[in-house]
């Protein structure tokens, strides 16, 4: 799969050649992340922090609510790594300090190691210091501590001359059971397809920024066959809204003009897709929504034209009444004991909470997004009741 890269230096997005020469200055990373998130995870690397010459932490923090980010660059201790996980990074990437003493203190499922190499020799400190360590052996030694390993062929980085495909198979085997990501020189859809077929991911920067490799071609590279492909249209909850057949031209247009498209996922067999879209709850090809989605749909429809005299309208217009009902129902839920009673009181509370959300102009997806972000925290609050 494709992992688009956002490299930050001096407060903007850049692309370097060979780790030293700035070739592209792409500016604000926010619109770039908004586009790149279609591919899934994004690699966000703070080059200034990696080189110990500054920090772009504020920019990275602004990207975390927008996209699923692997964060790397200058992460050299447990505290910094955990801090990024608490802030919402999907994963953290450690380079120079990807050592057992530190990695063993981090959640394996959310930790990656970055191994940079020049001509098969590992380099550290922002690619400036040679270690004499062989690449394959280093990857193998780290595989038990992390869920992913990113290997960068530094001598090919930013040159658009292709990557070292001949080494991919051996590196995948050395990294197992960790998932391998290859970076450095990848410039064609064929390379992404081959790397994917070997069970690894492709991290791409220069080719995307320069236009040599269109984003749609990079995302769709692993798809098998000539299409059309079955495509599930799903909302942010993952609920299927429709099933269509799409050809390559239609897929390319959807990616180039995403509108409310949030993500594109390929199935494991690389024969079907899922489009995740921003859309309010509404009837789908399989009928009307149910449960919480149905409630939200009704409340959204009635937000501006609830029937005169209806209870929902009263709640929209009377903030004091809504507040009182929220407090009342929360207390009744707290006092409920048996399963049916708990379910009934929980349903009452959820109804009034959903009214409060809709009344504010928000949606239940806003609530779920906050829950998803909180689930990424490693450090937890005590959770004691307020006095």
C-alpha positions in Angstrom: 0.0 0.0 0.0 1.0 3.6 -0.4 2.2 5.7 2.5 2.5 9.3 1.4 5.2 11.4 3.1 5.0 14.9 4.6 8.6 16.0 5.5 8.7 19.3 7.5 11.6 21.7 7.7 11.6 25.4 8.6 7.8 25.5 9.2 6.8 24.1 5.8 6.6 20.9 3.7 9.8 20.1 1.8 11.3 17.4 -0.3 15.1 16.8 -0.2 17.4 14.9 -2.5 19.8 12.6 -0.7 18.8 14.1 2.6 20.6 17.4 2.1 19.5 19.3 -1.0 16.1 21.0 -0.9 14.3 20.4 -4.2 10.7 21.2 -3.4 9.2 23.7 -1.0 5.5 22.8 -0.8 4.3 25.2 1.9 1.5 24.5 4.4 1.1 20.8 5.2 -2.6 21.0 6.0 -4.0 20.9 2.5 -1.4 18.3 1.6 -2.5 16.1 4.5 -6.2 16.6 3.5 -5.4 15.1 0.1 -3.0 12.5 1.2 -5.3 11.0 3.8 -7.2 9.3 1.1 -4.4 6.7 1.0 -4.8 5.9 4.7 -1.8 6.5 6.9 0.6 9.4 6.3 4.2 9.5 7.4 4.9 12.9 9.0 8.6 13.5 9.6 10.1 16.4 11.4 13.4 16.9 9.7 14.5 19.8 11.9 14.0 17.7 15.0 15.8 14.8 13.4 18.8 17.1 12.7 18.6 18.7 16.1 18.1 22.1 14.6 14.5 23.0 15.6 11.0 21.6 15.8 7.8 21.6 13.8 5.8 20.0 16.5 3.0 22.6 16.3 2.5 21.8 12.6 2.4 18.1 13.3 -0.2 18.6 16.1 -2.5 20.4 13.6 -2.4 17.3 11.3 -3.3 14.7 13.9 -7.1 15.4 14.0 -7.2 15.4 10.2 -5.4 12.2 9.2 -3.9 9.0 10.5 -0.3 9.9 11.0 2.9 8.1 11.6 5.1 10.6 13.4 8.9 10.6 13.3 11.9 12.8 13.5 13.8 13.5 16.7 12.0 11.0 18.9 14.8 9.8 21.1 13.2 8.9 24.4 10.2 7.1 25.9 8.6 10.3 27.1 8.6 12.0 23.7 7.3 8.9 22.0 4.4 8.5 24.5 3.6 12.2 24.3 3.0 11.8 20.5 0.8 8.8 21.0 -1.2 10.7 23.6 -1.7 13.5 21.2 -3.2 11.2 18.6 -0.4 9.8 16.5 -1.3 6.4 15.1 2.3 5.3 15.4 5.6 6.8 16.4 8.8 6.2 14.4 12.2 6.0 16.2 15.4 6.2 14.3 18.7 6.7 16.1 17.2 5.6 19.4 15.4 2.6 18.0 17.2 0.4 20.6 15.7 -2.4 22.8 16.1 -0.4 26.0 13.6 2.2 24.7 11.5 0.2 22.3 10.6 -2.3 25.0 8.9 0.4 27.0 6.6 1.4 24.2 3.4 -0.2 23.0 4.6 -2.5 20.2 1.5 -2.2 18.1 2.0 1.5 17.7 5.8 1.7 17.4 8.0 1.6 14.3 11.7 1.7 13.8 13.4 3.6 11.0 16.5 2.1 9.5 18.4 4.3 7.0 21.1 2.8 4.9 23.6 3.8 2.2 24.8 1.0 0.0 23.6 -1.6 2.6 25.3 0.2 5.6 23.1 1.7 8.4 23.5 5.4 8.9 22.2 7.5 11.8 21.9 11.2 13.0 20.0 12.4 10.0 21.9 10.2 7.6 25.2 11.9 8.6 27.0 9.2 10.6 27.9 5.7 9.2 27.7 2.9 11.8 29.3 0.0 9.9 26.2 -2.1 10.8 24.7 -4.2 7.9 21.1 -3.3 6.9 19.6 -6.8 6.9 21.0 -7.8 10.3 19.9 -4.5 11.9 16.3 -5.0 10.5 16.2 -8.6 11.9 17.4 -7.5 15.3 14.6 -4.9 15.6 11.7 -7.0 14.3 10.7 -8.4 17.7 10.3 -5.0 19.3 8.1 -3.1 16.8 5.0 -3.6 14.6 6.7 -1.9 11.6 10.1 -1.1 10.2 10.8 1.6 7.7 13.9 1.1 5.5 15.1 4.1 3.5 17.7 3.7 0.7 19.3 7.1 1.3 21.4 7.0 -1.9 18.2 6.9 -3.9 16.1 9.3 -1.8 14.6 12.1 -3.9 16.3 11.1 -7.1 13.2 9.6 -8.9 15.4 6.8 -10.3 13.6 3.9 -8.7 14.2 2.0 -5.5 16.2 -1.2 -4.7 13.6 -3.7 -5.5 16.1 -6.5 -5.5 16.4 -6.2 -1.7 12.7 -6.1 -0.9 12.1 -9.8 -0.5 15.1 -10.3 1.8 14.1 -7.3 3.9 10.5 -8.5 4.2 11.7 -11.8 5.6 14.2 -10.1 8.0 11.5 -7.8 9.3 8.9 -10.5 9.9 6.6 -10.4 11.9 6.9 -6.6 11.7 5.4 -4.9 8.6 8.1 -3.5 6.3 7.9 0.0 4.6 10.3 0.9 1.8 11.3 4.5 1.1 13.8 6.1 -1.2 13.5 6.6 -4.9 10.1 5.0 -5.5 8.6 6.8 -8.6 6.3 4.4 -10.4 3.0 2.5 -9.8 4.8 -0.7 -10.9 7.2 -0.4 -8.0 4.4 0.1 -5.5 2.6 -2.9 -7.0 5.6 -5.1 -6.7 6.4 -4.0 -3.2 2.8 -4.6 -2.2 2.9 -8.1 -3.7 5.9 -8.8 -1.5 3.9 -7.9 1.6 5.4 -4.4 2.2 4.3 -0.8 1.9 5.8 2.0 -0.2 6.5 5.4 1.4 6.5 8.0 -1.4 7.4 11.7 -1.4 9.2 13.3 -4.3 7.3 11.4 -7.0 4.0 12.7 -5.6 5.1 16.3 -5.1 6.8 16.6 -8.5 3.8 15.1 -10.3 5.8 12.3 -11.8 3.5 9.8 -10.0 -0.2 11.0 -9.7 -1.7 10.2 -6.3 -4.6 8.2 -7.9 -2.1 6.0 -9.7 -0.1 5.4 -6.5 -3.2 4.5 -4.5 -4.7 2.2 -7.1 -1.4 0.5 -8.0 -2.0 -2.7 -6.1 -5.4 -3.3 -7.6 -5.6 -6.5 -9.6 -7.1 -6.8 -13.1 -8.4 -4.0 -15.4 -11.7 -3.4 -13.6 -14.4 -2.4 -13.1 -14.1 -3.2 -9.4 -16.8 -3.6 -6.8 -16.7 -0.6 -4.6 -18.5 -0.3 -1.2 -19.5 3.3 -0.3 -19.5 3.5 3.5 -20.0 6.3 6.0 -17.5 7.2 8.8 -19.0 4.5 11.0 -18.1 1.9 8.4 -21.8 1.3 7.6 -22.3 0.4 3.9 -24.4 2.9 2.1 -24.2 1.6 -1.5 -22.3 -0.9 -3.7 -21.2 0.2 -7.2 -18.9 -0.9 -9.9 -16.2 1.6 -10.8 -13.6 1.6 -13.5 -10.1 3.2 -13.4 -11.2 6.4 -14.9 -14.0 6.9 -12.4 -11.7 6.0 -9.5 -9.1 8.5 -10.7 -11.7 11.2 -10.9 -12.9 10.5 -7.4 -9.4 10.8 -6.1 -8.5 13.9 -8.1 -11.8 15.6 -7.0 -12.5 14.0 -3.5 -15.4 16.3 -2.4 -16.6 14.4 0.8 -14.3 11.4 0.3 -12.3 10.7 3.4 -10.4 7.4 2.6 -9.9 4.7 0.0 -9.2 1.2 1.2 -8.3 -1.9 -0.8 -9.4 -5.3 0.4 -6.8 -7.9 1.3 -7.1 -9.6 -2.1 -6.7 -6.3 -3.9 -9.8 -7.0 -6.0 -12.3 -4.6 -4.3 -12.4 -1.1 -2.7 -14.2 0.8 0.0 -14.8 4.5 -0.2 -15.4 6.2 3.2 -17.4 9.4 2.8 -18.6 12.2 5.0 -22.3 11.9 4.9 -25.1 12.3 7.4 -27.2 9.2 8.3 -29.8 8.6 5.6 -31.5 5.7 3.9 -29.1 3.5 1.9 -29.4 0.9 -0.8 -30.3 -1.6 1.9 -33.1 0.5 3.5 -33.4 3.1 6.2 -30.9 3.5 9.0 -31.5 1.9 12.4 -30.6 2.6 16.0 -28.5 5.6 16.8 -28.0 6.4 13.1 -31.8 6.5 12.7 -32.2 8.8 15.7 -29.5 11.2 14.4 -31.2 11.2 11.0 -34.5 12.2 12.5 -33.0 14.9 14.7 -31.0 16.4 11.8 -34.1 16.5 9.6 -36.1 18.1 12.4 -33.5 20.6 13.5 -34.9 23.3 11.3 -38.5 22.2 10.9 -39.6 20.1 13.9 -43.4 20.0 14.1 -45.0 22.7 16.2 -45.7 21.4 19.7 -43.4 18.3 19.3 -41.2 17.4 22.2 -38.1 17.6 20.0 -38.9 21.2 19.1 -39.4 22.0 22.8 -35.9 20.6 23.5 -34.4 22.6 20.7 -36.0 25.8 21.9 -35.7 25.4 25.7 -32.1 25.0 26.8 -33.1 24.8 30.4 -35.4 21.9 29.8 -32.8 20.0 27.9 -30.2 20.5 30.7 -32.7 19.3 33.3 -33.5 16.2 31.3 -29.9 15.3 30.8 -29.2 15.6 34.5 -32.4 13.6 35.4 -31.7 10.8 32.9 -28.0 10.5 33.9 -29.1 10.0 37.5 -31.7 7.4 36.6 -29.1 5.5 34.6 -26.7 5.6 37.5 -29.4 4.1 39.8 -30.5 1.4 37.3 -29.3 -2.1 38.1 -30.9 -4.9 36.0 -30.1 -5.2 32.3 -33.4 -4.2 30.9 -33.6 -1.2 33.2 -30.1 -0.1 32.4 -30.8 -0.4 28.6 -33.9 1.7 28.9 -32.3 4.4 30.9 -29.3 4.5 28.7 -31.5 4.9 25.7 -33.2 7.9 27.3 -29.9 9.5 28.1 -28.5 8.9 24.6 -31.7 10.5 23.1 -31.2 13.7 25.1 -27.4 13.7 24.4 -28.1 13.3 20.7 -30.5 16.3 20.8 -27.8 18.3 22.5 -25.3 17.4 19.8 -27.8 18.1 16.9 -28.9 21.4 18.6 -25.3 22.6 18.6 -25.1 22.0 14.8 -22.8 19.0 15.2 -23.2 15.3 14.4 -22.6 12.0 16.2 -19.5 11.6 14.0 -18.0 14.5 15.9 -18.4 12.6 19.2 -17.1 9.4 17.7 -14.0 11.3 16.4 -13.2 12.4 19.9 -13.7 8.9 21.3 -11.3 7.6 18.6 -8.7 10.2 19.5 -9.0 9.5 23.2 -8.6 5.8 22.5 -5.1 6.5 21.2 -3.9 7.9 24.5 -1.4 5.8 26.4 -1.5 7.8 29.6 -4.9 7.7 31.3 -6.5 10.1 33.8 -7.4 8.7 37.2 -11.1 9.3 36.3 -12.1 10.2 39.9 -15.4 12.0 40.4 -15.3 15.8 40.8 -16.0 17.1 44.3 
